[in-house]
């Protein structure tokens, strides 16, 4: 069976080279803002869905919470497991499949770690698994890019040199997806791509309702500013399991 783009790309060491400049301090400030807004109790159980190498999960654990991180990438989870302790665990797992049942107080899905699938029912299947994993009345935090701003400000070509590698990037809008082509040489030539769904605010609302969630709040930045459809950098939903 052929692998999907995200299985190949997220398992590649080059993914982390290209995106190594992500702002750790910004991520921690965002987590601090979320903790304050959600008013989490000290014994809260959190599920980090598509946790990558665990940067959010590790910080949440440092703040005292019991955290479980899941990711489809074997390489990411192998890296994250060095940080495990009695209240922090990582597993290789597909977000579309049930992981525990009525167990977590909060599930988080951050940094546009959604919208990868070609079929719309696969996105719904993922949200249904999120819903099942959360306790009744529990919360889902889903952080996505603001599709309106992505479309308006798309940079079609870009070049980034990191160390000895020059990445050639090409972005296009094709239908309801943003496609990024990634080409570079490192002893041999490599080609990867990213393909992410351009969900609108209303489309997310329909998906959440279909999965059994109600939207409680929506923010447009990691500072939890109000969502401005045209200018916000992010589209951050706080949803409750109904």
C-alpha positions as CSV (number, residue, x, y, z in Angstrom):
1,X,0.0,0.0,0.0
2,X,1.5,3.4,-1.0
3,X,2.2,5.8,1.9
4,X,0.5,9.1,2.2
5,X,2.6,12.3,1.9
6,X,2.5,12.9,5.7
7,X,3.8,9.4,6.5
8,X,6.9,10.0,4.3
9,X,7.6,13.6,5.1
10,X,7.0,13.6,8.9
11,X,9.3,10.5,9.2
12,X,12.1,12.3,7.4
13,X,14.9,14.0,9.3
14,X,14.7,16.8,6.7
15,X,11.3,17.8,8.0
16,X,12.8,18.9,11.3
17,X,15.7,20.6,9.6
18,X,13.4,22.7,7.5
19,X,11.2,23.7,10.4
20,X,13.8,23.9,13.1
21,X,13.3,27.6,13.5
22,X,9.9,27.2,15.0
23,X,9.5,29.5,18.0
24,X,9.7,27.4,21.2
25,X,9.0,30.4,23.4
26,X,5.9,31.3,21.4
27,X,4.7,27.8,21.8
28,X,5.1,27.9,25.6
29,X,3.4,31.2,25.9
30,X,0.5,29.8,23.9
31,X,0.3,26.8,26.2
32,X,0.4,29.2,29.2
33,X,-2.5,31.2,27.7
34,X,-4.5,28.0,27.1
35,X,-3.9,26.7,30.6
36,X,-5.1,30.0,32.0
37,X,-8.2,30.2,29.8
38,X,-9.2,26.6,30.3
39,X,-8.7,26.8,34.1
40,X,-7.3,23.3,34.2
41,X,-7.2,21.4,37.5
42,X,-3.8,20.0,38.6
43,X,-5.0,16.4,38.0
44,X,-6.2,17.0,34.5
45,X,-5.4,14.4,31.8
46,X,-4.4,15.7,28.4
47,X,-4.1,14.1,25.0
48,X,-1.8,15.7,22.5
49,X,-2.9,14.6,19.1
50,X,-0.3,14.6,16.3
51,X,2.3,15.6,18.9
52,X,5.3,15.6,16.7
53,X,8.5,15.4,18.8
54,X,6.5,16.3,21.8
55,X,7.3,20.0,22.4
56,X,3.8,20.9,23.6
57,X,3.3,17.7,25.6
58,X,6.7,18.0,27.3
59,X,5.9,21.6,28.4
60,X,2.4,20.7,29.6
61,X,3.9,17.9,31.6
62,X,6.4,20.4,33.1
63,X,3.4,22.4,34.2
64,X,2.3,19.4,36.2
65,X,-0.3,17.7,34.0
66,X,-0.6,14.0,33.0
67,X,0.0,14.0,29.3
68,X,-0.2,11.4,26.5
69,X,1.1,12.2,23.1
70,X,0.2,10.3,19.9
71,X,1.7,10.7,16.4
72,X,1.8,8.6,13.2
73,X,5.5,9.2,12.8
74,X,7.7,6.4,14.2
75,X,10.7,8.7,14.1
76,X,8.9,11.5,16.1
77,X,7.7,9.2,18.8
78,X,11.2,7.5,19.1
79,X,12.6,11.0,19.7
80,X,9.8,12.1,22.1
81,X,10.2,9.0,24.3
82,X,13.4,10.2,25.8
83,X,11.3,12.7,27.8
84,X,8.8,10.1,29.2
85,X,8.1,9.8,32.9
86,X,5.3,8.5,35.0
87,X,3.0,11.3,33.9
88,X,4.2,11.6,30.3
89,X,3.8,8.9,27.6
90,X,4.1,8.8,23.9
91,X,2.6,6.3,21.4
92,X,2.7,5.7,17.6
93,X,-1.0,6.0,16.7
94,X,-3.3,7.1,13.9
95,X,-5.6,10.0,14.9
96,X,-8.5,8.4,13.0
97,X,-8.5,5.4,15.4
98,X,-10.0,5.3,18.9
99,X,-7.4,5.9,21.6
100,X,-8.8,5.3,25.0
101,X,-12.5,6.0,25.7
102,X,-14.0,8.8,27.8
103,X,-10.6,9.2,29.5
104,X,-9.1,12.6,28.8
105,X,-10.2,16.0,30.2
106,X,-8.8,17.9,27.2
107,X,-7.5,16.9,23.8
108,X,-5.3,19.3,21.9
109,X,-4.4,19.3,18.2
110,X,-2.0,22.2,17.5
111,X,0.0,23.9,14.8
112,X,-2.2,22.8,11.8
113,X,-1.9,19.1,12.5
114,X,-5.1,18.3,10.8
115,X,-6.6,18.5,7.3
116,X,-4.1,16.1,5.8
117,X,-6.6,13.5,4.4
118,X,-7.9,13.5,0.8
119,X,-11.4,12.2,1.8
120,X,-13.7,14.4,3.9
121,X,-15.0,11.4,5.8
122,X,-11.5,10.8,7.1
123,X,-11.4,14.2,8.8
124,X,-14.8,13.4,10.4
125,X,-13.5,10.0,11.4
126,X,-10.6,11.8,13.2
127,X,-12.8,14.2,15.0
128,X,-15.1,11.3,16.1
129,X,-12.1,9.5,17.6
130,X,-11.1,12.8,19.4
131,X,-14.7,13.0,20.7
132,X,-14.6,9.4,22.0
133,X,-11.3,9.8,23.8
134,X,-12.6,12.8,25.8
135,X,-14.7,12.6,28.9
136,X,-18.3,13.8,28.7
137,X,-18.2,17.6,29.0
138,X,-14.4,17.6,28.2
139,X,-12.7,20.0,25.7
140,X,-11.0,19.9,22.4
141,X,-8.5,22.6,21.4
142,X,-7.9,22.7,17.6
143,X,-5.3,25.2,16.3
144,X,-5.3,25.7,12.5
145,X,-4.0,28.3,10.1
146,X,-6.5,30.9,8.9
147,X,-7.3,29.8,5.4
148,X,-8.5,33.3,4.3
149,X,-5.1,34.8,5.2
150,X,-3.2,31.8,3.6
151,X,-5.0,32.3,0.3
152,X,-4.5,36.1,0.4
153,X,-0.8,36.1,1.2
154,X,0.5,32.9,-0.4
155,X,4.2,33.1,-1.3
156,X,4.4,31.0,-4.4
157,X,8.1,30.4,-4.4
158,X,10.7,30.6,-1.7
159,X,14.3,29.4,-1.0
160,X,15.6,28.6,2.5
161,X,19.3,27.6,3.1
162,X,19.8,25.8,6.4
163,X,23.3,24.5,7.0
164,X,24.5,22.9,3.9
165,X,21.0,22.3,2.4
166,X,19.1,24.7,0.2
167,X,15.3,24.0,0.2
168,X,13.4,25.1,-2.9
169,X,9.7,25.6,-1.9
170,X,6.7,26.1,-4.3
171,X,3.2,26.7,-3.0
172,X,0.0,26.6,-5.0
173,X,-3.7,26.6,-4.3
174,X,-5.5,23.7,-5.9
175,X,-9.2,23.4,-5.3
176,X,-9.7,23.5,-1.5
177,X,-6.1,22.6,-0.7
178,X,-2.8,24.4,-0.3
179,X,0.0,22.4,-1.9
180,X,3.7,22.9,-1.0
181,X,6.4,21.2,-3.1
182,X,9.8,20.8,-1.4
183,X,12.9,20.0,-3.4
184,X,16.5,19.9,-2.3
185,X,19.8,18.0,-2.6
186,X,21.8,16.3,0.1
187,X,24.1,13.9,-1.7
188,X,21.1,12.8,-3.7
189,X,18.0,14.7,-4.8
190,X,14.9,14.7,-2.6
191,X,11.3,15.7,-3.3
192,X,8.5,15.9,-0.8
193,X,5.1,17.6,-0.7
194,X,2.6,18.8,1.7
195,X,-1.2,18.9,1.0
196,X,-3.5,20.5,3.6
197,X,-7.2,21.3,3.4
198,X,-8.2,24.9,3.4
199,X,-11.1,24.7,5.8
200,X,-13.3,27.7,6.3
201,X,-14.8,28.7,9.6
202,X,-18.2,27.4,8.6
203,X,-16.8,24.1,7.3
204,X,-15.1,23.5,10.7
205,X,-18.4,24.3,12.4
206,X,-20.2,21.7,10.4
207,X,-17.5,19.0,11.1
208,X,-17.6,19.8,14.8
209,X,-21.3,19.5,15.0
210,X,-21.3,16.2,13.0
211,X,-18.7,14.8,15.4
212,X,-20.7,15.8,18.5
213,X,-18.9,19.0,19.6
214,X,-20.2,22.4,20.3
215,X,-17.9,25.4,19.7
216,X,-17.4,27.4,22.9
217,X,-14.9,30.0,21.7
218,X,-12.7,30.9,18.8
219,X,-9.4,32.9,18.8
220,X,-7.2,34.3,16.1
221,X,-3.8,34.2,17.6
222,X,-1.6,32.5,20.2
223,X,-2.3,35.4,22.5
224,X,-5.9,34.4,22.3
225,X,-7.0,37.6,20.5
226,X,-10.4,37.6,18.9
227,X,-10.7,35.9,15.5
228,X,-10.7,38.3,12.6
229,X,-11.6,36.3,9.4
230,X,-9.4,38.4,7.1
231,X,-6.4,39.3,9.3
232,X,-6.0,36.6,12.0
233,X,-2.9,34.4,11.7
234,X,-4.6,31.4,13.4
235,X,-8.0,29.8,13.7
236,X,-8.1,28.3,17.2
237,X,-11.3,26.5,18.3
238,X,-12.3,25.6,21.9
239,X,-14.9,22.9,21.6
240,X,-16.9,20.9,24.2
241,X,-18.0,17.3,24.0
242,X,-21.7,17.2,24.1
